[in-house]
Amino acid sequence: MSITKALIIKRIYLLSVNKLKRIISDRKWYHESAPLKVFESRLSDMLVLQDTISKFSIHESSKNEANKQYLIMLVTCFETYIREVFKILIDKDIISVSTISKIKKLKNIRFSIEDLSFIESEDIKMSELISQYINFQNLKEILEVFSLIDIDNRLDAKMKHKDDVMPSMPVKLKSMFKKSYKGIGEPLTKVEGKYLNELHKNFVLHRKTFTRLNIYHEIYNLLATRHKIIHNNIDLTISQEYITLKTLAVYEFIFLMDLIVDDIIKLKKSKI
């Protein structure tokens, strides 16, 4: 066996071991709440912080740094939601093992006898295992995985009627801010914070024009920007308008995704 081939085999083995160990270590961070509630809770904290920062007279470079950190956290919240929903779909056998095998990246996963022993001893679920092999910061991979539930057509259908099924983001924010924002319950025009008022204006502006492809484009751009900040340490200038647009795209995608998943789960239950 050549040295190169031996190194590749060793790398694959170590990768498998690390992924399995990560599953166990990640369990302590598991959220009891539904993925959407976790997302909304974190988003509300982030927006309140941004609103608070906007009220202070600080250097523009500091505000820009806050904006960059906000984008990083927005991607983290997005990634966590998508991963947890994917796991739910597997746990409920909506996405079956035979269906998963259609994903090119998952076709050649291999485990050693030691791996299988570890998986059994730690009672690792299929959903925990498979989710380790998907990059939920890569939109192409995300869409490939969720094509298993026909995500494009389902999103298009929901977006035709989103005014009926999807509450205004500011309305949702008010319910999300019960513990963290003192403006709760006030009419939107009286809510403290220029930041949140601007968020509302942009929501109204873009809500009617957003299409599925618009949302995909904005999320793709968000993930690429986060990658540049984290991995290349590029000092980008992030405007408030940029943050608002990305927040709205992520919010709409996740809210409609949650409705879609809920519909699928209810349909499956009705057939039992």
C-alpha positions as CSV (number, residue, x, y, z in Angstrom):
1,M,0.0,0.0,0.0
2,S,1.4,3.4,-0.9
3,I,2.1,6.0,1.7
4,T,-0.5,8.4,0.1
5,K,-3.2,5.8,0.2
6,A,-2.4,4.9,3.8
7,L,-2.6,8.5,4.8
8,I,-6.0,8.9,3.1
9,I,-7.4,5.8,4.9
10,K,-6.1,7.1,8.2
11,R,-7.6,10.6,7.6
12,I,-11.0,9.0,6.8
13,Y,-10.8,6.9,9.9
14,L,-10.0,9.9,12.1
15,L,-12.7,11.9,10.5
16,S,-15.2,9.2,11.3
17,V,-14.0,8.9,14.9
18,N,-14.1,12.7,15.4
19,K,-17.7,12.9,14.0
20,L,-18.9,10.2,16.3
21,K,-17.3,11.8,19.4
22,R,-18.7,15.2,18.4
23,I,-22.3,13.7,18.4
24,I,-21.8,12.7,22.1
25,S,-20.3,16.0,23.1
26,D,-23.0,18.0,21.3
27,R,-25.8,16.3,23.2
28,K,-25.2,18.4,26.2
29,W,-26.1,21.5,24.2
30,Y,-29.4,20.0,22.9
31,H,-32.4,22.3,23.1
32,E,-35.6,20.9,24.6
33,S,-37.7,23.5,22.7
34,A,-38.9,23.2,19.2
35,P,-36.3,24.4,16.6
36,L,-38.5,27.4,15.6
37,K,-38.8,28.6,19.2
38,V,-35.1,28.3,19.7
39,F,-34.5,30.3,16.5
40,E,-37.0,33.0,17.5
41,S,-35.5,33.3,21.0
42,R,-32.0,33.8,19.8
43,L,-33.0,36.2,17.0
44,S,-34.9,38.3,19.5
45,D,-31.9,38.6,21.7
46,M,-29.7,39.5,18.8
47,L,-32.1,42.2,17.5
48,V,-32.5,43.7,20.9
49,L,-28.7,43.9,21.2
50,Q,-28.5,45.6,17.8
51,D,-31.3,48.0,18.7
52,T,-29.5,48.9,21.9
53,I,-26.1,49.4,20.2
54,S,-27.8,51.7,17.6
55,K,-28.8,54.1,20.5
56,F,-25.2,54.8,21.5
57,S,-22.8,57.2,19.9
58,I,-19.9,54.9,19.1
59,H,-17.3,54.8,16.4
60,E,-18.5,53.5,13.0
61,S,-15.8,50.8,13.1
62,S,-17.3,49.5,16.3
63,K,-20.8,49.5,14.9
64,N,-19.5,47.6,11.8
65,E,-17.8,45.0,14.1
66,A,-21.2,44.5,15.8
67,N,-22.8,44.1,12.5
68,K,-20.3,41.4,11.5
69,Q,-20.8,39.5,14.7
70,Y,-24.6,39.7,14.2
71,L,-24.2,38.1,10.7
72,I,-22.1,35.3,12.2
73,M,-24.7,34.6,14.8
74,L,-27.5,34.8,12.2
75,V,-25.8,32.0,10.2
76,T,-25.4,29.9,13.4
77,C,-29.1,30.2,14.2
78,F,-30.0,29.4,10.6
79,E,-27.6,26.4,10.6
80,T,-28.9,25.0,13.9
81,Y,-32.5,25.3,12.9
82,I,-32.0,23.5,9.5
83,R,-29.9,20.7,11.1
84,E,-32.5,20.1,13.9
85,V,-35.4,20.0,11.4
86,F,-33.5,17.6,9.2
87,K,-33.0,15.3,12.2
88,I,-36.7,15.5,13.0
89,L,-37.6,14.5,9.5
90,I,-35.4,11.4,9.8
91,D,-36.6,10.5,13.3
92,K,-40.2,10.6,12.1
93,D,-39.3,8.5,9.1
94,I,-40.5,11.2,6.7
95,I,-37.0,11.0,5.1
96,S,-36.2,7.3,5.1
97,V,-32.8,5.7,5.0
98,S,-33.4,4.4,1.5
99,T,-34.3,8.0,0.5
100,I,-31.2,9.4,2.1
101,S,-29.0,7.1,0.1
102,K,-30.0,9.1,-3.0
103,I,-27.8,12.0,-1.8
104,K,-24.5,11.7,-3.5
105,K,-22.4,12.8,-0.5
106,L,-24.0,10.2,1.7
107,K,-23.6,7.2,-0.6
108,N,-20.1,6.2,0.3
109,I,-20.2,6.6,4.1
110,R,-18.3,3.6,5.7
111,F,-17.8,2.6,9.3
112,S,-15.3,0.2,10.9
113,I,-16.3,-2.5,13.4
114,E,-15.0,-0.2,16.2
115,D,-17.3,2.6,14.8
116,L,-20.3,0.4,14.8
117,S,-19.5,-0.8,18.4
118,F,-19.3,2.9,19.5
119,I,-22.5,3.8,17.7
120,E,-24.3,0.9,19.5
121,S,-22.9,1.6,22.9
122,E,-23.7,5.3,22.8
123,D,-27.2,4.7,21.3
124,I,-26.5,7.1,18.4
125,K,-29.5,7.7,16.3
126,M,-29.5,7.6,12.5
127,S,-30.5,11.3,12.5
128,E,-27.5,12.3,14.7
129,L,-25.2,10.3,12.5
130,I,-26.3,11.5,9.1
131,S,-26.5,15.1,10.1
132,Q,-22.8,15.1,10.8
133,Y,-22.1,14.5,7.1
134,I,-24.1,17.4,5.8
135,N,-22.7,20.9,5.7
136,F,-25.6,23.1,6.8
137,Q,-23.6,26.2,5.9
138,N,-23.6,25.2,2.2
139,L,-26.9,26.2,0.5
140,K,-26.3,23.7,-2.3
141,E,-26.1,20.8,0.1
142,I,-29.1,22.1,2.1
143,L,-31.3,22.3,-0.9
144,E,-30.1,18.9,-2.1
145,V,-31.1,17.3,1.2
146,F,-34.4,19.1,1.4
147,S,-35.2,18.2,-2.2
148,L,-36.2,14.9,-0.6
149,I,-39.3,16.7,0.6
150,D,-39.7,18.7,-2.6
151,I,-38.8,21.9,-0.9
152,D,-38.8,24.1,-4.0
153,N,-42.4,23.4,-5.0
154,R,-43.6,23.5,-1.4
155,L,-42.0,26.8,-0.8
156,D,-43.5,28.2,-4.0
157,A,-46.9,27.1,-2.9
158,K,-46.6,28.6,0.6
159,M,-45.3,31.9,-0.8
160,K,-48.4,32.3,-2.9
161,H,-50.4,32.5,0.3
162,K,-47.8,33.8,2.7
163,D,-49.9,36.8,3.7
164,D,-52.5,34.4,5.0
165,V,-50.2,32.0,6.8
166,M,-47.2,34.1,7.8
167,P,-47.6,36.9,10.4
168,S,-45.8,40.2,9.9
169,M,-42.2,40.0,11.3
170,P,-42.8,42.9,13.7
171,V,-45.9,41.2,15.1
172,K,-43.8,38.1,15.7
173,L,-41.0,40.1,17.2
174,K,-43.3,41.6,19.8
175,S,-44.3,38.2,21.0
176,M,-40.6,37.2,20.9
177,F,-39.5,40.2,23.0
178,K,-41.7,39.6,26.1
179,K,-38.8,39.1,28.4
180,S,-36.1,41.1,26.6
181,Y,-37.7,44.3,25.2
182,K,-39.7,46.8,27.2
183,G,-41.6,48.0,24.2
184,I,-43.8,44.9,24.1
185,G,-47.5,45.5,23.6
186,E,-47.1,49.1,22.3
187,P,-48.2,50.0,18.7
188,L,-45.3,49.6,16.3
189,T,-45.0,53.3,15.8
190,K,-44.4,53.8,19.6
191,V,-41.9,51.0,20.0
192,E,-38.6,52.4,21.1
193,G,-35.7,51.8,18.8
194,K,-35.0,53.2,15.3
195,Y,-33.5,49.8,14.4
196,L,-36.8,47.9,14.8
197,N,-38.7,50.6,13.0
198,E,-36.3,50.4,10.1
199,L,-36.7,46.6,10.2
200,H,-40.5,47.0,9.9
201,K,-40.2,49.4,6.9
202,N,-37.9,47.0,5.1
203,F,-40.1,44.0,5.9
204,V,-43.1,45.8,4.3
205,L,-40.9,46.8,1.3
206,H,-39.5,43.4,0.5
207,R,-42.3,41.1,1.7
208,K,-44.3,41.5,-1.5
209,T,-41.3,41.2,-3.8
210,F,-39.4,38.3,-2.2
211,T,-39.6,35.1,-4.3
212,R,-38.1,31.8,-3.5
213,L,-35.1,32.5,-5.7
214,N,-34.6,35.9,-4.0
215,I,-34.5,34.2,-0.7
216,Y,-32.0,31.6,-1.9
217,H,-29.8,34.3,-3.3
218,E,-29.8,36.3,-0.1
219,I,-29.1,33.3,2.1
220,Y,-26.3,32.1,-0.3
221,N,-24.8,35.6,-0.1
222,L,-25.1,35.6,3.7
223,L,-23.3,32.3,4.0
224,A,-20.5,33.4,1.7
225,T,-20.1,36.7,3.7
226,R,-19.9,34.8,7.0
227,H,-17.2,32.5,5.4
228,K,-15.1,35.5,4.4
229,I,-15.3,37.0,7.8
230,I,-14.6,33.8,9.8
231,H,-12.1,32.0,7.6
232,N,-10.4,34.8,5.7
233,N,-10.6,37.6,8.3
234,I,-11.7,40.0,5.6
235,D,-12.7,43.4,7.1
236,L,-15.9,43.9,5.2
237,T,-18.2,46.9,5.7
238,I,-21.6,45.6,6.6
239,S,-24.5,48.1,6.3
240,Q,-27.7,48.1,8.3
241,E,-29.6,47.6,5.1
242,Y,-27.5,44.5,4.3
243,I,-28.2,43.0,7.8
244,T,-31.9,43.8,7.5
245,L,-32.3,42.1,4.1
246,K,-30.4,39.0,5.2
247,T,-32.5,38.8,8.4
248,L,-35.8,39.0,6.5
249,A,-34.7,36.3,4.0
250,V,-33.6,33.9,6.8
251,Y,-36.8,34.7,8.8
252,E,-39.1,34.0,5.9
253,F,-37.3,30.9,4.8
254,I,-37.3,29.4,8.3
255,F,-40.9,30.4,9.1
256,L,-42.2,28.9,5.8
257,M,-40.0,25.8,6.2
258,D,-41.6,25.2,9.6
259,L,-45.1,25.4,8.2
260,I,-44.1,22.9,5.5
261,V,-42.6,20.4,7.9
262,D,-45.6,20.8,10.2
263,D,-47.9,20.0,7.2
264,I,-45.9,16.9,6.3
265,I,-45.9,15.6,9.8
266,K,-49.7,16.1,10.1
267,L,-50.3,14.4,6.8
268,K,-48.2,11.4,7.9
269,K,-50.1,11.1,11.2
270,S,-53.5,11.3,9.3
271,K,-52.5,8.2,7.3
272,I,-51.6,6.1,10.3
